[in-house]
Amino acid sequence: MRIRTEGEYEYLKGKRDGIKLALDIITRRDAHPQSIRWLVTERDNLTQSLNLSKRADGRPYTEGEIE
């Protein structure tokens, strides 16, 4: 996925952070394994997209910006 704007980058970062929070909550409860699997897959896909993303001017985001 190519992230074209800072806004898209921030949106995906926020979505990933929300999924991380959901995983923290759901692992403390009795949850269906498929739900956990979906959240983990979604988190990993977002992290990969953020790691591969580049700024609109072509410069890659730094590791510190991705977290």
Secondary structure, DSSP 4 states (H G I P E B T S, - for coil): ----SHHHHHHHHHHHHHHHHHHHHHTTS---HHHHHHHHHHHHHHHHHHHH-B-TTSPBPPHHHH-
